[in-house]
């Protein structure tokens, strides 16, 4: 391990941004907060992302590791202890300086802060806590902050950090405990789920306290310092935490998320979606993120990935994730032990509809809202518009197209006033051929096969992105919920 102690802040930034690029568990903030007039920055609900939008824009935040030093030896991680890479660490002051200077130059809208495990989880979590506390209280930064919860850290530090963060996330890493044991021997499912549950309870308790109007709840947090579980330097911040949150009144207001690495272990899509469904139900997560496996270590014990990392499987999982969260689908609706993987040629909703042709076509002017959501090409927003508009008039295909319905998918599954858009057959093979023809025609126009590669916030050119013409419909649907 090569630790560099005398690097400039610019050199550290280059190393620690590169080390952070494989963590995808950040997205729009989900919170809105104006400034009190005495500080700088604000958090905007829909504007703070680390993602490529459907039109190719990069919505930015400063995404860094506090340190890439790590005492753990996870096989899939570029920062694992056994790798011979240059190691360095920021100080809390340096992270604050970078955040403020980038924000003043309008380069970023917020901060995503993760870290390797320096010395031990509690020591690392204390550094993250001190950083966000300084950023909020000394620099008066009011923008979006997403912080990683470190599994195995003292629970008091997890809680205090949550009073300063908009969102926290604890990475599940791999879908099953067996995979975790094989690939990350220093981690366990229990140490990951414990802080996840703690954050959930903190959010719930805060919500109840705010609804009941109990200001004593915030004063009660000062008792953290009396537990003796953390050192005085960290405990001394508890009063400041209570003061900060008496003004804000919110604990992790944007909720929590997690990330799973896909393809490093042999779980099928059914297992992955079932795990995600359980996380949403048991821990009330805002998002589960899926990261297609990249064999950055060229480790012989890891699966070989020929021709680059396939993003299409990750893409299908994100589409299924929207169906679980917004469309009323369950994991058992989409897949089963007999059919454990998604169809790579069709999105999960189309695939489901083709296996349930007995309920189609549905009448646009009579079907209830939840039935409309089952129709390929009709999303949450367009279904709401249809239900609202048909109260005053009968709708035809032109009307629903203006409402955002993707007719090239929906036309096989709907009628308007008892008529289909074209003379067509409700037969699986016929519909599949027509749906796939659109994909094939796109490939012909592009002059070759569509390839899928890992998206990176740090790519300088558009050459590494998904061909937008090839996936515009599906990728835009994943971002907006219009499946």
C-alpha positions in Angstrom: 0.0 0.0 0.0 1.5 3.3 -1.1 0.3 6.1 1.1 1.0 9.7 -0.1 1.0 12.2 2.7 2.2 15.4 1.0 -0.1 15.6 -2.0 -1.8 18.9 -2.9 -5.5 19.2 -2.6 -5.8 19.0 -6.4 -3.8 15.8 -6.6 -6.0 14.3 -3.8 -9.1 15.3 -5.7 -8.0 13.5 -8.8 -7.3 10.3 -6.9 -10.4 10.3 -4.7 -12.9 11.3 -7.4 -11.6 8.4 -9.6 -11.8 6.0 -6.6 -15.5 7.0 -6.1 -16.8 6.5 -9.6 -18.1 2.9 -9.1 -20.5 3.9 -6.3 -23.8 4.7 -8.1 -26.0 5.1 -5.0 -26.8 8.8 -5.4 -29.6 10.5 -7.3 -32.0 13.5 -7.0 -32.1 14.9 -3.5 -35.8 14.4 -2.8 -35.7 17.4 -0.5 -36.2 21.1 -0.9 -34.7 23.6 1.5 -34.2 27.4 1.1 -31.4 29.4 2.8 -32.0 31.3 5.9 -30.3 34.4 4.4 -27.1 34.0 6.5 -25.5 31.1 4.7 -24.8 30.0 1.1 -26.5 27.4 -1.1 -29.9 25.7 -1.1 -31.2 22.2 -1.8 -33.6 21.8 -4.7 -35.9 18.8 -4.9 -35.6 17.9 -8.5 -32.3 19.5 -9.5 -29.5 17.7 -7.6 -28.4 14.5 -9.3 -25.4 12.5 -10.3 -26.8 10.9 -13.4 -27.1 11.3 -17.1 -30.5 12.6 -18.0 -32.4 11.2 -21.1 -31.1 14.0 -23.3 -27.4 13.4 -22.2 -27.1 16.2 -19.7 -25.0 15.5 -16.6 -26.6 16.9 -13.4 -23.7 17.3 -11.1 -22.6 17.1 -7.5 -19.2 16.7 -6.0 -18.7 12.9 -5.6 -15.6 11.9 -3.6 -14.2 9.5 -1.2 -12.9 10.9 2.1 -10.1 8.3 1.8 -9.2 5.4 -0.4 -7.2 3.8 2.3 -9.1 0.7 3.5 -8.5 -2.1 5.9 -11.1 -4.3 4.2 -10.2 -6.7 1.3 -13.4 -6.9 -0.7 -12.5 -8.8 -3.9 -14.5 -6.6 -6.3 -13.3 -3.2 -4.9 -10.5 -1.2 -6.5 -9.6 0.2 -3.0 -9.2 -3.2 -1.3 -6.3 -3.5 1.1 -4.4 -6.0 -1.1 -4.3 -3.6 -4.1 -1.1 -1.7 -4.8 -2.6 1.7 -5.5 -1.7 5.2 -4.4 -3.6 6.0 -1.2 -4.5 9.4 0.2 -7.0 11.1 2.4 -8.7 14.4 2.7 -9.1 16.3 5.9 -12.5 17.7 7.0 -11.3 21.2 6.2 -10.2 20.2 2.7 -13.6 18.6 1.9 -15.3 21.8 3.1 -13.0 24.0 1.0 -13.6 21.9 -2.2 -17.3 21.9 -1.7 -17.6 25.6 -1.2 -15.2 26.6 -4.0 -16.9 24.3 -6.5 -20.3 25.5 -5.4 -19.3 29.2 -5.8 -18.2 28.4 -9.3 -21.5 26.8 -10.1 -19.8 23.5 -10.8 -21.9 21.5 -8.4 -25.1 21.6 -6.5 -24.2 19.4 -3.6 -21.9 16.8 -2.1 -21.8 13.0 -2.2 -19.3 11.8 0.5 -18.3 8.2 0.9 -15.1 6.6 2.2 -12.9 3.6 2.5 -12.4 2.2 6.0 -9.6 4.0 7.6 -8.4 2.2 10.8 -11.9 1.0 11.7 -15.6 1.8 10.9 -16.1 4.1 14.0 -13.0 6.1 13.3 -14.0 6.6 9.7 -17.6 7.5 10.6 -16.4 10.1 13.0 -14.4 11.8 10.3 -17.4 11.9 8.0 -19.5 13.3 10.8 -17.0 16.0 11.6 -16.8 17.0 7.9 -20.6 17.5 7.4 -20.9 19.2 10.8 -18.2 21.7 9.9 -19.7 22.2 6.4 -23.1 23.0 7.9 -22.2 25.0 11.0 -18.9 26.7 10.2 -19.4 27.2 6.4 -23.2 27.6 6.6 -23.6 25.4 3.5 -27.3 24.8 2.9 -27.0 22.6 -0.2 -27.6 18.9 -0.6 -25.4 16.5 1.3 -25.5 12.7 0.8 -23.3 10.8 3.2 -22.5 7.1 3.5 -23.3 5.3 6.7 -20.4 3.0 7.5 -21.5 -0.5 8.6 -20.1 -1.4 12.0 -19.6 2.2 13.1 -20.9 3.4 16.6 -24.6 4.0 16.3 -24.3 7.3 18.0 -22.2 8.6 15.1 -24.6 7.3 12.5 -27.4 9.1 14.3 -25.6 12.4 14.7 -24.5 12.4 11.1 -28.1 12.0 10.0 -29.0 15.3 11.5 -26.7 17.1 9.1 -27.3 15.0 5.9 -30.2 15.2 3.4 -29.7 11.5 2.5 -27.8 8.6 3.9 -27.1 5.3 2.3 -25.6 2.0 3.5 -24.6 -0.2 0.7 -25.9 -3.8 0.7 -23.0 -4.5 -1.8 -24.2 -8.0 -2.9 -27.8 -9.4 -3.1 -27.2 -12.4 -0.8 -25.3 -13.2 2.4 -23.6 -16.1 0.6 -22.2 -13.7 -2.0 -21.2 -11.2 0.6 -19.3 -13.9 2.5 -17.5 -15.0 -0.6 -16.6 -11.6 -2.0 -16.4 -9.3 1.1 -15.2 -11.5 4.0 -14.8 -8.4 6.3 -18.5 -7.5 6.0 -21.7 -9.3 7.1 -25.3 -8.8 6.4 -26.0 -8.0 10.0 -23.5 -5.1 10.2 -25.1 -3.7 7.0 -28.7 -4.0 8.0 -28.3 -2.7 11.5 -27.4 0.9 10.6 -30.0 0.7 7.8 -32.7 -0.1 10.4 -31.3 2.6 12.7 -31.7 5.2 10.0 -35.2 4.0 9.2 -36.2 4.3 12.9 -34.6 7.7 13.2 -36.6 9.0 10.2 -39.8 7.5 11.6 -39.3 8.9 15.1 -38.5 12.3 13.7 -41.6 12.2 11.5 -43.8 11.3 14.5 -42.2 14.0 16.7 -42.8 16.7 14.0 -46.4 15.6 13.5 -47.1 15.6 17.3 -45.3 18.9 17.9 -42.9 17.5 20.5 -39.9 19.9 20.7 -38.5 17.8 23.6 -37.6 15.2 21.1 -34.7 17.3 19.8 -33.4 18.0 23.3 -33.5 14.3 24.0 -30.9 13.8 21.4 -28.4 15.5 23.6 -28.4 12.4 25.8 -26.3 10.7 23.1 -23.2 12.2 24.7 -24.0 10.5 28.0 -23.8 6.9 26.5 -20.0 6.8 26.7 -19.9 4.9 23.4 -18.0 7.6 21.6 -15.1 9.8 22.5 -15.7 13.3 24.0 -14.5 15.0 20.7 -17.5 13.5 18.9 -19.9 13.6 21.8 -19.3 17.3 22.2 -21.1 17.8 18.9 -24.3 16.5 20.2 -25.5 19.8 21.5 -24.7 21.5 18.2 -26.6 18.7 16.4 -29.7 19.4 18.5 -29.3 23.1 17.8 -29.0 22.6 14.1 -32.0 20.3 13.9 -34.1 22.5 16.1 -33.9 25.0 13.2 -34.3 22.3 10.5 -36.4 19.8 12.4 -35.5 17.0 10.0 -33.6 13.8 10.2 -32.3 12.5 6.9 -35.2 14.3 5.1 -34.5 12.8 1.7 -34.5 9.2 3.1 -32.0 6.5 2.6 -30.9 4.3 -0.3 -28.6 1.4 -1.0 -26.6 -0.2 -3.8 -26.2 -3.8 -5.1 -23.5 -4.9 -7.4 -25.0 -7.0 -10.2 -23.0 -9.8 -11.9 -20.2 -10.4 -9.4 -22.0 -13.3 -7.9 -24.4 -15.8 -9.6 -27.8 -14.5 -8.3 -30.5 -14.4 -10.9 -32.8 -11.5 -11.6 -35.6 -13.0 -9.5 -33.4 -13.2 -6.4 -32.2 -9.6 -7.0 -35.7 -8.2 -7.5 -37.0 -10.1 -4.5 -34.3 -8.7 -2.3 -35.1 -5.1 -3.5 -38.8 -5.7 -2.8 -38.0 -6.8 0.8 -35.8 -3.8 1.3 -38.5 -1.4 0.2 -41.0 -3.1 2.5 -38.9 -3.6 5.6 -36.6 -0.6 5.5 -38.7 2.0 3.6 -35.8 2.8 1.3 -36.2 5.6 -1.3 -34.1 3.8 -3.9 -32.2 0.6 -4.5 -29.4 1.2 -7.0 -28.0 -1.5 -9.3 -24.4 -1.3 -10.4 -23.3 -3.6 -13.3 -20.2 -5.4 -12.2 -16.8 -4.2 -13.5 -13.8 -6.4 -12.9 -11.4 -3.6 -12.1 -9.1 -5.9 -10.2 -8.7 -8.6 -12.9 -9.1 -11.1 -10.1 -9.2 -14.7 -11.2 -11.9 -15.5 -8.6 -14.2 -13.0 -10.1 -16.3 -13.6 -13.2 -14.7 -12.6 -16.5 -16.7 -10.0 -18.5 -16.0 -10.3 -22.2 -16.5 -7.2 -24.4 -17.0 -4.8 -21.5 -19.7 -4.7 -18.8 -23.2 -5.2 -20.1 -25.5 -2.4 -19.0 -28.6 -3.9 -20.4 -29.2 -6.2 -17.4 -28.8 -3.3 -15.1 -31.2 -1.3 -17.3 -33.9 -4.0 -17.0 -33.5 -4.1 -13.2 -34.1 -0.4 -13.0 -37.2 -0.7 -15.1 -38.5 -3.5 -12.9 -37.6 -1.3 -9.9 -40.0 1.4 -11.2 -42.7 -1.3 -11.6 -42.3 -2.3 -7.9 -42.3 1.2 -6.5 -45.0 3.0 -8.6 -47.0 0.5 -10.7 -48.3 -2.0 -8.1 -46.2 -4.9 -9.4 -44.7 -7.5 -7.1 -41.5 -9.5 -7.7 -43.6 -12.7 -8.1 -45.6 -10.9 -10.9 -42.5 -10.2 -12.9 -40.4 -13.3 -12.4 -40.6 -16.7 -10.8 -38.2 -19.7 -10.0 -39.3 -21.2 -13.3 -38.6 -17.9 -15.2 -35.8 -16.3 -13.1 -34.3 -13.8 -15.5 -35.7 -10.9 -17.5 -36.1 -11.0 -21.3 -33.2 -8.9 -22.6 -35.1 -8.0 -25.8 -38.3 -6.6 -24.1 -38.8 -4.4 -21.1 -40.3 -6.1 -18.0 -43.7 -4.5 -18.4 -44.1 -5.6 -22.0 -42.9 -9.1 -21.1 -45.5 -9.3 -18.3 -48.3 -8.1 -20.6 -47.4 -10.7 -23.2 -47.7 -13.4 -20.6 -51.2 -12.1 -19.6 -52.8 -11.4 -22.9 -56.1 -12.7 -21.5 -56.7 -9.4 -19.8 -56.1 -7.3 -22.9 -57.1 -5.2 -24.7 -58.4 -2.8 -22.1 -60.8 0.1 -22.9 -59.1 3.4 -22.3 -62.4 5.2 -21.5 -63.5 2.6 -18.9 -60.4 0.9 -17.3 -59.6 1.9 -13.8 -56.3 3.7 -12.9 -54.5 0.5 -11.8 -55.5 -1.4 -14.9 -54.2 1.4 -17.1 -50.8 1.2 -15.2 -50.5 -2.4 -16.4 -50.6 -1.3 -20.1 -47.1 -1.0 -21.8 -46.6 2.5 -22.9 -48.8 4.1 -20.2 -46.9 5.6 -17.3 -48.0 7.0 -14.0 -48.4 10.6 -15.3 -50.3 9.6 -18.5 -52.6 7.3 -16.6 -53.5 10.1 -14.3 -54.1 12.4 -17.2 -56.4 9.8 -18.9 -58.5 9.3 -15.8 -58.9 13.1 -15.3 -59.6 13.9 -19.0 -62.2 11.2 -19.6 -64.5 12.7 -17.0 -65.6 15.3 -19.5 -65.0 13.6 -22.9 -64.5 10.3 -24.7 -60.8 9.9 -25.6 -59.3 8.7 -28.9 -55.8 7.7 -29.8 -54.8 11.2 -30.8 -55.9 12.4 -27.3 -53.9 9.9 -25.4 -50.8 10.4 -27.5 -50.8 14.1 -26.5 -51.0 12.9 -22.9 -47.7 11.0 -23.2 -48.8 7.5 -24.0 -46.2 5.6 -26.2 -48.6 4.3 -28.8 -46.0 2.1 -30.6 -46.1 -0.1 -27.5 -49.6 0.5 -26.2 -51.6 0.0 -29.4 -51.5 -3.8 -29.1 -53.1 -3.7 -25.7 -55.8 -1.0 -25.8 -59.0 0.1 -27.4 -60.6 3.5 -27.7 -64.4 3.4 -27.8 -64.2 -0.3 -28.6 -61.8 0.0 -31.5 -58.1 -0.7 -31.8 -55.8 1.7 -33.5 -55.0 -0.6 -36.4 -56.2 -4.0 -37.5 -54.0 -6.2 -35.3 -54.0 -9.6 -33.6 -53.7 -10.3 -29.9 -51.2 -13.0 -30.3 -47.8 -13.2 -28.5 -45.6 -14.0 -31.5 -47.2 -11.3 -33.7 -46.8 -8.6 -31.0 -43.3 -9.6 -30.2 -42.2 -9.5 -33.9 -43.6 -6.0 -34.2 -42.1 -4.7 -30.9 -38.7 -6.1 -31.8 -38.9 -4.6 -35.3 -38.5 -1.2 -33.9 -35.3 -2.2 -32.1 -33.9 -3.8 -35.3 -34.7 -0.8 -37.4 -32.8 1.4 -35.0 -29.8 -0.9 -35.2 -29.9 -0.7 -39.0 -30.0 3.1 -38.9 -27.0 3.1 -36.5 -25.1 0.9 -38.9 -24.3 -1.8 -36.4 -25.1 -3.5 -33.2 -26.1 -1.5 -30.1 -23.6 -1.9 -27.4 -24.1 -1.2 -23.7 -21.3 0.1 -21.5 -21.0 1.3 -17.9 -21.8 5.0 -17.7 -19.3 7.1 -15.9 -19.7 10.6 -14.4 -16.0 11.1 -15.3 -16.1 10.4 -19.1 -15.0 13.3 -21.2 -16.8 12.4 -24.4 -20.1 11.1 -25.5 -18.5 8.1 -27.3 -18.9 5.9 -24.2 -22.5 6.7 -23.6 -25.4 4.5 -24.7 -26.6 5.4 -28.2 -29.4 7.7 -27.3 -31.4 6.9 -30.3 -31.3 3.2 -29.4 -32.6 3.5 -25.9 -34.4 6.8 -25.8 -37.8 5.3 -25.1 -36.7 2.9 -22.4 -34.1 5.2 -20.7 -36.5 8.1 -20.5 -39.1 5.8 -19.1 -36.7 4.7 -16.3 -36.0 8.3 -15.4 -39.7 9.5 -15.5 -41.6 6.4 -14.6 -43.3 6.2 -18.0 -43.1 2.4 -18.8 
